[in-house]
Structures are given as structure tokens and as C-alpha cells.
């Protein structure tokens, strides 16, 4: 192996950790946003686009 092997392995390891963290963050945020949307819908708050479809009927 070359003298740069440790640097290359560390770079790949850091990249994998950062990407895994970002993917985890996306899944956590997705769950948070779904729960917030569900809470708004249970309180009766609707999307503006839903009211336009109701008016057309």
C-alpha cells in the first residue's frame, strides 16, 4: 500500500459517516413533518388547494 492509504481510508470513512448522518436527518425530519401535518389536519386546518377543488364542485 502507498503512503496515502490512511488518508484515503479516512476520507471515505468520513464521507460515509456524513452521508449516513444526512440520510438519517432526512428520515427524522420527514417523520416530524408528517406528524405536524397530521396534527394540523386533526385541528381542521386544510390546504388552500383543497378549497379551490371544493369551490369548483
PEQUIRA-V657002 format. One line per field, one symbol per residue. psi: psi as a letter, one per 20 degrees, with the letter a starting at -180 (. if undefined). burial: + if it has 24 or more other ideal C-beta (glycine too) atoms within 12 Angstrom, else -. A space follows every 50 residues. Layout:
psi->???
burial->???
This chain:
psi->qrijggggghggggggggghgggggghghggghghggggghhijprqhhh hhhhhh.
burial->-------------------------------------------------- -------
